[in-house]
Amino acid sequence: MKLFLDTANVDQVAEIASWGILDGVTTNPSLVAKEGKDSSSNSLQAFKETVLKMCELVPCVSAQVTETEFEGMKKQADEYSSWHKHVVVKVPMTVEGLKTISYCKGKGIKTNCTLVFSANQALLAAKAGATIISPFIGRLDDAGQDGMGLIAEIMTIWDNYDFDTEVLVASTRNPRHIVEAGEVGAHICTIPYGLFIKLPKHQLTDIGLKKFQDDWNKVKS
Ligand code: E4P
């Protein structure tokens, strides 16, 4: 399973990439706004610089279009994809988004269909030619629905057909989400920084390491 970092912060990408296990990054307009990059008059340039820095660190960086009509999304897809070969254009799951995904497929532009909340949306995005689809499991859980159940449903459909589209588990909230995504065979998980840094930790690892060091110090003295 590929692991992506869900952030618009380049320092966080550099830190997790240094572990040698990071396969990509997902950004979205809210994450960009959190980093304060959308307030300047030159926000597109700032966003481009951020994306380019990330592209030097990982092989797959999702950059989301902000237009909502086909013509606008198409232009943004052409522009973002011209920045770097590691850019994947993130497109929302709407009818206009499907048209954009289909256009990108025809031009060899990689896409990540975002804001997927149902198996039918997943199916349509795959048929349009999305490289990746992103079902948001945490937001479904927040709404009292079964986020991981949706991933399992989508993986069952994928088992029946020959889609190249990778299923990315988005909106992850806790370490069990990553384990369960692996259990149902999802291709990718995107993980926020605060959750990512918890993954290597275990209390028994810390206790065990301390004991090894204490015992070794006794041998040395
Ligand atoms: C995925 O690409 C999205 O950026 C992200 O996972 C959304 O997560 P959230 O629901 O925590 O905002």
Boltz pocket constraint, residues with backbone or C-beta under 6 A from the ligand:
constraints:
  - pocket:
      binder: B
      contacts: [[A, 6], [A, 26], [A, 27], [A, 28], [A, 114], [A, 134], [A, 136], [A, 138], [A, 139], [A, 169], [A, 170], [A, 171], [A, 172], [A, 190]]
      max_distance: 6.0
